[in-house]
Amino acid sequence: MLSFIHAGDVHLGNPFTGLSQNLSPDFQKNVQLATFTALDRLVEFAVDQEVDLVLFPGDLYHGSDNSPLIQERLTKALTQLDQAGIWSAISFGNHDFQQGQQVHPTWPDRVLVFGPEVETKTITTKSGAKVAISAFSYTDRQHRQSALPDFPVKQAGVDYHLGMYHGVVGQDGENYAAFSLPDMVAKGYDYWALGHIHVRQILHRNPVVAYSGNLQGLNRNEDGEKGFFLVSDQDGQGLVPEFYPVAPVLWQRVQIQNCPDLATLQSQLNAYHWEQPTLVILELTGQVGPDIEAAARFGTLLESLQASRKSDSDYWPVKAQIVTTAANQKRPALPADVDLQAAIRQVIQADSVGQWLSDQAPTFIRDYFYSEEGQADLADRLYQDLVEGGQDED
């Protein structure tokens, strides 16, 4: 029996982005300590559940910052795990690659740190299970070469073999140690703990290849619950992950439809039951009142909502916008001698698609647009949008 925590992309000490300087004082402390609090909650859970191991597959730190506060909080967390008999495995990713070259306080005995070359370390759990862990750390921000070929196949003589990999599915030579999912599965490991993508997703089920997402959302594009996977060997089903949220601050999208006026909007936000400190991305749809339209036009809508927030409310608006559709917009005519379809086909190639796709895009989206079918679909839709105004929706 084995149980461990998979916690990718902690980004310890990360300052949130997308927040105005007039953030409410009661939110400032929550935001400043959010990544530390999330890590503390993880440690408390790990000790309570008596897990064997915690995997940190890259970007445990947000960057090269090695401040005394960050070192103190991390050392405290690792020491608590060690004293409970829990191992920690750490690799460095594209954000914290410089940490592998810096001096750190002496960490506890049950901390495994992986260097720039792929290496395998073996531990024995409290129950006597032998567990091999293979991983590597970045040496620069891009890491344009897949490290997967250097990973060994599953080690003989162990009960479990785990892989830690900070990167994305893609073609070798692309940024962030792009790897092939079939090649990863072929290594025969019992579980792959991935890092880098902040969206929680399972790429493969048997064995599990998964991103746990990050412990705490860091900007308004990272809304919803954030946390880690508790992975355990359940009823002979292999290693199965279960999600546990720990983020102390939530980014949440809220849609309000057909709001008649600003006073009603303010009242609805103040009356809503927020279960925890929440940074709100507000989207207004349908018909809105003229005073809301005027405030949005003059750029005062967000400021008005922040000013009218009750001082004891557990929310803070970070964005407010009226959502409109682009249908029926007039487009300029194309020159008659332009072969638009041929031009689009020249542009929509695997290399260019790889550059356009965010490395945070879910893997199934990346896989689709790398395929010939996905590229053909993209070309067709782009042609339709440019020529026909994009009105033929599925």
C-alpha positions in Angstrom: 0.0 0.0 0.0 1.3 3.4 -1.0 -0.2 6.9 -0.5 1.4 10.2 -1.5 0.6 13.8 -2.4 1.2 15.2 -5.9 1.5 19.0 -5.6 2.7 20.7 -8.7 3.5 24.4 -9.1 3.3 25.7 -5.6 5.0 29.0 -6.6 5.9 29.8 -3.1 5.8 33.5 -2.3 4.2 34.5 -5.6 2.7 38.0 -5.8 -0.8 37.8 -7.4 -1.1 39.6 -10.7 -4.1 41.6 -12.0 -4.9 43.3 -8.7 -5.3 47.1 -8.3 -3.2 49.0 -5.8 -6.3 49.9 -3.8 -6.9 46.3 -2.7 -9.0 46.3 0.5 -6.7 46.0 3.5 -8.6 43.0 4.8 -7.7 41.2 1.6 -4.1 42.2 1.5 -2.9 39.9 4.2 -4.8 36.9 2.7 -3.3 37.6 -0.7 0.3 38.1 0.6 0.2 34.8 2.6 -1.9 32.7 0.2 0.8 30.4 -1.2 2.3 29.9 2.3 -1.1 29.1 3.7 -1.9 26.6 0.9 1.4 24.8 1.6 0.7 24.8 5.4 -2.7 23.2 4.7 -1.0 20.6 2.5 1.4 19.7 5.3 -1.3 19.5 7.9 -3.3 17.1 5.6 -0.3 15.0 4.8 0.6 14.5 8.5 -3.1 13.8 9.4 -3.4 11.2 6.6 0.0 9.7 7.3 1.0 9.7 3.7 4.4 8.2 2.7 5.6 10.9 0.3 5.0 14.4 -1.2 6.0 15.0 -4.8 6.8 18.6 -5.9 7.4 18.4 -9.7 8.8 21.8 -10.4 8.1 25.5 -9.6 7.9 24.9 -5.9 9.4 28.5 -5.7 8.0 31.2 -7.9 11.4 32.3 -9.1 15.0 33.0 -8.0 13.8 34.7 -4.8 15.5 33.1 -1.9 14.3 35.4 0.8 14.6 34.5 4.5 10.7 34.4 4.7 10.4 31.9 1.9 13.3 29.7 3.2 11.9 29.8 6.7 8.4 28.8 5.7 9.6 26.0 3.3 12.1 24.6 5.8 9.4 24.6 8.5 7.1 22.6 6.1 9.7 20.1 5.1 10.8 19.6 8.7 7.2 18.9 9.8 6.9 16.3 7.0 10.2 14.8 8.0 9.3 14.6 11.7 6.1 12.7 10.7 8.2 10.2 8.7 7.1 11.6 5.3 9.5 11.9 2.4 9.6 15.0 0.1 10.8 14.9 -3.5 11.7 18.2 -5.2 12.6 19.1 -8.8 13.0 22.6 -10.2 11.0 23.9 -13.2 11.1 26.8 -15.6 10.2 29.4 -12.9 12.6 28.2 -10.2 15.4 26.6 -12.2 17.9 29.0 -10.6 17.1 27.5 -7.2 19.1 24.4 -8.2 22.2 26.6 -8.3 21.7 28.5 -5.1 22.6 27.7 -1.5 19.7 26.6 0.7 19.5 25.9 4.4 20.2 22.3 5.4 17.1 20.4 4.7 15.9 17.4 6.7 17.1 13.9 5.9 13.8 12.8 4.1 14.1 15.4 1.4 15.2 14.3 -2.1 16.4 17.0 -4.5 16.9 16.2 -8.2 19.6 17.7 -10.3 19.8 18.7 -14.0 20.4 15.1 -15.1 17.6 12.5 -15.0 18.3 10.4 -11.9 16.4 7.7 -9.9 16.3 7.7 -6.1 14.8 4.8 -4.1 13.1 5.0 -0.7 11.5 2.5 1.6 8.2 3.5 3.2 7.1 2.9 6.8 5.2 -0.2 5.6 8.3 -1.5 3.9 7.3 -0.7 0.3 10.3 0.1 -2.1 9.5 3.2 -4.2 11.7 4.4 -7.1 11.4 8.1 -8.1 12.8 9.4 -11.4 13.1 13.1 -12.1 15.2 16.0 -13.3 15.5 19.8 -12.8 15.6 22.6 -15.4 18.8 24.5 -16.0 17.2 27.4 -17.9 13.8 28.9 -18.4 12.8 27.2 -21.7 14.4 23.8 -21.7 13.9 23.1 -25.4 14.8 19.4 -25.3 12.7 16.5 -24.1 14.2 14.8 -21.1 12.0 11.8 -21.5 14.5 9.7 -23.5 16.9 9.9 -20.5 14.3 8.3 -18.1 14.9 4.6 -17.5 12.2 2.0 -17.9 10.5 0.8 -14.8 13.1 -0.3 -12.3 13.2 -4.0 -11.4 12.9 -5.0 -7.7 10.7 -2.1 -6.6 7.1 -2.1 -5.6 6.3 1.2 -7.3 8.1 3.5 -9.8 7.0 7.1 -9.9 8.0 9.8 -12.5 8.1 13.5 -11.9 8.2 15.7 -15.1 7.8 19.4 -15.5 6.7 20.1 -19.1 4.1 19.9 -21.8 2.9 17.5 -24.4 4.3 18.5 -27.8 7.1 18.0 -30.2 10.7 17.6 -29.2 12.5 20.9 -29.5 9.6 23.0 -28.2 9.7 25.0 -25.0 9.2 23.3 -21.6 10.7 19.9 -22.2 7.9 18.9 -24.6 7.2 15.2 -24.5 5.2 12.5 -26.2 2.5 11.0 -24.1 2.7 7.5 -25.6 6.5 7.5 -25.0 5.9 8.4 -21.4 3.3 5.7 -20.9 5.7 3.2 -22.5 8.2 3.6 -19.7 6.0 1.4 -17.6 5.9 3.6 -14.5 3.0 3.3 -11.9 2.3 7.1 -11.9 3.6 10.2 -13.6 3.3 13.4 -11.5 3.4 16.3 -14.0 4.1 20.0 -13.3 3.9 23.3 -15.3 0.3 23.3 -16.4 -1.9 25.1 -13.8 -5.0 23.3 -14.9 -5.9 20.1 -13.1 -6.2 17.3 -15.7 -5.6 13.6 -16.2 -3.9 12.8 -19.5 -3.9 9.0 -19.1 -5.7 6.6 -16.8 -3.7 3.4 -16.6 -1.1 4.3 -15.5 -2.2 7.7 -14.4 -0.3 10.6 -16.1 -1.6 13.8 -14.5 -1.3 17.5 -13.7 -2.5 18.4 -10.3 -2.7 22.1 -11.2 -1.4 24.6 -8.7 -2.1 24.9 -5.0 -3.4 28.5 -5.3 -4.7 30.4 -8.3 -2.4 33.3 -9.1 -4.4 35.5 -11.5 -7.9 35.8 -12.9 -7.2 33.2 -15.6 -6.7 30.6 -12.8 -10.2 30.6 -11.3 -12.0 27.9 -9.5 -10.8 25.5 -6.8 -7.1 24.8 -6.5 -5.2 22.1 -4.5 -3.4 18.8 -4.8 -3.9 15.1 -5.6 -3.9 12.5 -2.9 -2.8 9.4 -4.7 -3.2 5.9 -3.2 -3.3 2.3 -4.2 -7.0 1.4 -3.9 -8.4 -2.1 -4.0 -5.8 -3.3 -6.6 -6.9 -0.6 -9.0 -3.4 0.9 -9.2 -2.5 4.4 -8.1 -5.6 6.6 -8.2 -5.6 10.4 -7.6 -8.3 12.2 -5.6 -8.4 16.0 -5.6 -8.4 18.1 -2.4 -8.7 21.9 -2.5 -6.5 24.0 -0.2 -6.4 27.4 -1.8 -7.2 30.1 0.8 -8.1 32.7 -1.8 -10.5 31.8 -4.7 -10.6 33.5 -8.0 -14.2 33.1 -9.2 -16.1 34.1 -12.4 -19.6 35.4 -11.7 -22.2 36.1 -14.4 -25.2 38.3 -13.8 -27.8 38.6 -16.5 -30.1 41.5 -17.3 -29.1 43.8 -14.4 -31.4 46.9 -14.5 -29.1 49.4 -12.6 -25.9 49.8 -10.6 -27.7 49.8 -7.2 -29.2 46.4 -7.9 -25.8 45.1 -9.0 -24.1 46.3 -5.9 -26.9 44.9 -3.7 -26.6 41.4 -5.4 -22.9 41.2 -4.8 -23.2 42.3 -1.2 -26.0 39.8 -0.5 -24.2 36.8 -2.0 -22.8 34.2 0.4 -19.1 33.9 -0.2 -17.7 30.8 1.4 -14.1 32.1 1.5 -12.1 35.1 0.5 -13.0 35.5 -3.2 -11.6 37.7 -6.0 -14.5 38.2 -8.4 -14.3 38.4 -12.2 -17.8 39.9 -13.0 -19.4 39.4 -16.4 -22.6 41.2 -17.2 -24.7 39.6 -19.9 -28.0 40.4 -21.6 -29.5 43.9 -21.1 -27.9 46.2 -18.6 -29.1 49.5 -17.2 -27.9 52.8 -18.7 -26.0 53.8 -15.6 -24.0 50.5 -15.8 -23.3 51.1 -19.5 -22.1 54.7 -18.7 -19.9 53.5 -15.8 -18.3 50.8 -18.1 -17.8 53.4 -20.9 -16.1 55.9 -18.6 -14.0 53.2 -16.9 -15.5 53.7 -13.4 -17.6 50.5 -13.1 -15.0 48.5 -11.2 -14.1 51.4 -8.9 -17.8 51.9 -8.1 -18.3 48.2 -7.2 -15.1 48.2 -5.0 -16.2 51.4 -3.2 -19.7 50.0 -2.5 -18.5 46.7 -1.1 -19.4 46.1 2.5 -16.3 46.2 4.7 -17.1 42.8 6.2 -17.7 41.0 2.9 -15.5 38.1 1.8 -15.2 39.3 -1.8 -13.3 41.8 -3.8 -14.1 42.7 -7.5 -11.0 42.6 -9.7 -12.7 42.9 -13.0 -16.1 44.0 -14.3 -17.2 44.0 -17.9 -20.2 43.9 -20.1 -20.1 40.8 -22.3 -21.3 41.4 -25.8 -21.2 39.2 -28.9 -19.4 40.1 -32.1 -22.1 38.7 -34.4 -23.3 40.8 -37.3 -20.3 43.1 -37.2 -19.3 44.4 -40.6 -15.9 43.3 -42.0 -13.9 45.0 -44.7 -14.0 43.3 -48.2 -11.0 41.3 -49.3 -9.1 42.2 -52.5 -10.4 40.0 -55.4 -6.9 38.7 -56.2 -6.2 37.2 -52.8 -6.4 33.4 -52.6 -7.3 33.4 -48.9 -7.6 29.7 -48.5 -4.1 29.1 -49.9 -2.7 31.8 -47.6 -4.4 30.3 -44.5 -3.1 26.8 -45.4 0.5 28.2 -45.5 0.0 29.8 -42.1 -1.7 26.9 -40.3 1.2 24.5 -39.8 2.4 22.5 -36.8 5.2 24.9 -36.0 3.1 28.0 -36.0 0.3 26.3 -34.1 2.8 25.4 -31.4 3.8 29.0 -31.1 0.2 30.3 -30.8 -0.9 27.8 -28.2 -0.4 28.8 -24.6 1.6 26.3 -22.7 -1.2 26.5 -20.1 -3.7 25.2 -22.7 -5.3 21.8 -21.7 -3.4 18.9 -23.3 -6.4 17.6 -25.3 -6.6 21.0 -27.0 -2.9 21.0 -27.9 -3.2 17.4 -29.2 -6.1 18.3 -31.3 -4.5 21.3 -33.0 -1.3 19.4 -33.6 -3.3 16.8 -35.6 -4.1 17.2 -39.3 -7.8 17.2 -38.5 -7.4 20.0 -36.0 -5.3 22.2 -38.3 -7.8 21.6 -41.2 -10.7 22.6 -38.9 -8.8 25.7 -37.7 -8.2 26.7 -41.3 -11.8 26.2 -42.3 -13.1 28.2 -39.3 -10.7 31.0 -39.9 -11.7 31.2 -43.6 -15.4 31.2 -42.6 -14.9 33.8 -40.0 -13.0 36.1 -42.4 -15.2 35.7 -45.4 -18.6 35.0 -44.0 -18.4 37.0 -40.8 -18.3 34.0 -38.5 -22.2 33.8 -38.3 -22.4 30.1 -39.0 -22.1 28.7 -35.5 -22.2 25.1 -34.5 
